[in-house]
Amino acid sequence: MNYKKNLGLILIVLGALMLILSYFADLVDYNFYNVGALLIIIAGIVTHIVVTKRS
């Protein structure tokens, strides 16, 4: 399976899961966790755009 093509989508889903888990694990008040998830989502969006344009 070609994971390089789906890497952006995997990062977006990972960031979203981190945000969902932070809600249930009562980590919403910790900014470093939420900012980390946001950066992973943004990196996933940028990666998805770059990989899609190259292929």
C-alpha beads as a LAMMPS data file, in Angstrom:
LAMMPS data file: protein, C-alpha beads

55 atoms
54 bonds

1 atom types
1 bond types

-500.0 500.0 xlo xhi
-500.0 500.0 ylo yhi
-500.0 500.0 zlo zhi

Masses

1 110.0

Atoms # bond

1 1 1 0.000 0.000 0.000
2 1 1 1.246 3.460 -0.850
3 1 1 1.286 5.324 2.485
4 1 1 2.976 8.386 1.014
5 1 1 -0.164 9.277 -0.917
6 1 1 -2.333 9.008 2.204
7 1 1 0.100 10.548 4.698
8 1 1 -1.706 13.897 4.782
9 1 1 -5.059 12.288 5.485
10 1 1 -3.533 10.086 8.173
11 1 1 -2.063 13.158 9.902
12 1 1 -5.407 14.988 9.741
13 1 1 -7.240 12.038 11.295
14 1 1 -4.516 11.657 13.949
15 1 1 -4.836 15.320 14.931
16 1 1 -8.614 15.072 15.080
17 1 1 -8.402 11.956 17.253
18 1 1 -6.025 13.784 19.589
19 1 1 -8.568 16.590 19.988
20 1 1 -11.398 14.123 20.628
21 1 1 -9.326 12.212 23.180
22 1 1 -8.325 15.445 24.901
23 1 1 -11.993 16.190 25.471
24 1 1 -12.723 12.808 27.040
25 1 1 -9.451 12.664 29.006
26 1 1 -10.101 16.144 30.440
27 1 1 -7.013 17.643 28.778
28 1 1 -8.891 20.553 27.204
29 1 1 -7.293 23.074 29.562
30 1 1 -3.743 22.144 28.483
31 1 1 -2.811 24.379 25.567
32 1 1 0.312 22.450 24.538
33 1 1 -1.773 19.363 23.781
34 1 1 -4.329 21.272 21.721
35 1 1 -1.680 23.278 19.868
36 1 1 0.167 20.058 19.078
37 1 1 -2.978 18.537 17.622
38 1 1 -3.608 21.717 15.621
39 1 1 -0.075 21.664 14.212
40 1 1 -0.477 18.016 13.207
41 1 1 -3.732 18.854 11.397
42 1 1 -2.123 21.805 9.587
43 1 1 0.887 19.662 8.632
44 1 1 -1.529 17.027 7.321
45 1 1 -3.373 19.574 5.181
46 1 1 -0.132 20.968 3.744
47 1 1 1.249 17.461 3.137
48 1 1 -1.945 16.384 1.405
49 1 1 -1.871 19.417 -0.891
50 1 1 1.806 18.955 -1.772
51 1 1 1.514 15.211 -2.434
52 1 1 -1.656 15.683 -4.491
53 1 1 -0.068 18.400 -6.655
54 1 1 3.020 16.250 -7.347
55 1 1 1.078 13.182 -8.450

Bonds

1 1 1 2
2 1 2 3
3 1 3 4
4 1 4 5
5 1 5 6
6 1 6 7
7 1 7 8
8 1 8 9
9 1 9 10
10 1 10 11
11 1 11 12
12 1 12 13
13 1 13 14
14 1 14 15
15 1 15 16
16 1 16 17
17 1 17 18
18 1 18 19
19 1 19 20
20 1 20 21
21 1 21 22
22 1 22 23
23 1 23 24
24 1 24 25
25 1 25 26
26 1 26 27
27 1 27 28
28 1 28 29
29 1 29 30
30 1 30 31
31 1 31 32
32 1 32 33
33 1 33 34
34 1 34 35
35 1 35 36
36 1 36 37
37 1 37 38
38 1 38 39
39 1 39 40
40 1 40 41
41 1 41 42
42 1 42 43
43 1 43 44
44 1 44 45
45 1 45 46
46 1 46 47
47 1 47 48
48 1 48 49
49 1 49 50
50 1 50 51
51 1 51 52
52 1 52 53
53 1 53 54
54 1 54 55
